[in-house]
Amino acid sequence: MNTRELNKKLSSTILTGNDGDYIRDIHIRVNRARVKQAHLNSRNTRHEWTEVDITIWAEIQNISGEWKECHTYGIKDSRTFLRRPQNLVSGMVNDWTRLWGFPTTEVKLKTIKFGVSPNCAEQHPPTKRRRYWY
């Protein structure tokens, strides 16, 4: 299969899971995946990884113990939290991309978009960060 066919297979299914600690009811759709390479030094050694674009809908627990959807928090804060390697999100995406034939075990989440509902068909529009000058 070529990359276009692989990406159609990846995006056709929604991955679901439950982390249990600070994130629950996870629904992930892998929109696009691609293999990237970089030269590390002058000896022509290469480093490969898989870059992935996802749409996610999940509930995240705040400090007071309330569960809210992940798009209700600050955009940068939510995305940083979801990119952590100890979360279930990176592991689920890694397993799914390796199942469909992407060769690398290292996955980097490049673009994270937030879904309106658990089926991840529609996405929240991007919002600009407001800067306050005092």
N, C-alpha and C positions, 0 to 999 in steps of 0.2 A: 504494500500500500504506500502511496505517496503521502506527503504531509497534509495535503488538503483533505484526503479521505480520512486520515487519522484524526484530524481536528473535528470533522463531522461526527465521528464515532464518540470522541471525548465529550462533545457538547450535547449529545443526544440523551444523556442520563444525568440525573441529579443524585449526588452523593449525600447521604444522610448519616448523622452520627450524634453522639452525646458524650461530651467530655466529662461533665459532672462536677468539675471544680468551679470555674468562673464563667464557663460558656456552655450552653446547652441548646438542644434543638437546632443543630447545624444542618443547613441545606446549601450545598455547593454545586455550581455548574462551572465546569472548566470550559472557557470560551475558546482559548487558543493556547497551544504549546509549541515551543520550538527549541532546538538544540543550539547553544551558543558555544563558541570556542575562543580561547585567548592564548597567546604565547606568554609564557611566564618569564623566560629569560632568553639569552642569545643561543642557548643550546637546542633551540627548537622543540622544547617540551610544551605540550599543550594541556590546557585545563578545560574540561567540558562541564557544562551544567545545562539544565533545562529551565527556560523562562516560561512562566505560565501566567495567563490572564484569567481571573476568576470572577464570578458573581456569587455573592454570599448573602444568606439571610440567617441570622442567629440571634439568640438572646444572651446578653452579657449581664452579669451581676455587678451592681455598683457597691460602694462602700457600705451603704446602709442596708444591703441585702435585697434590694428590689431588682427584679429582672426586667430589663428593657431591651428593645431591638438595637442591633449594633449601629444603625445609622443615626440614632438619637444622641450619641456621644460625639465628641469632637472628631472630625474626620481623620486627622493625623494620628490622634491617640488610638482610635479603633484599628486603623491599618497597622500601626506599629505593634499593637497587642496581637493581632491576627498573624503577623509575620514571625512571631516568636517560634523557635524550633520545638519547644516543649508542648505547644498546643497541638490539638488533634488535627487542625486544619492542614498544616504542612505535611503531616504524615499521610492523611487521606489523599491529598493531591499527588504526592509522590508515588503511592501505591497504584493509583489509577493510571498515571502516565506510564509507569513501568509496565503495567499490564498490557497496554496497547502498543508497546514496542519502542518507547523512547529509551535510549541506552543508558543514560546517566542516572545515578542515585541521588545526586544533589539537585534540589529544586529550589528556585528562587521565585517568589511571588512578585511579579512585576506590577501588574495592575489589579487592584481590588475594587470592585464596584459593589454597591449594596442593592439587593433586590427589594422590591416593594412587598412581595409576598413570598411564601415558602417555595413556590414553583420557579422563582428566579427568572421569570420571563420578562418582566419589566424592571427597569432600574430607576433609582432615584436620580434626579438630575444633579450634576456636579454643582456644589456651592462654593462660592469664593470665601476665603478666610477673611474675616474682618479684622482690620488693624485699627486699634484705637490710639490716637495720639493725645496724650494728656499734657 
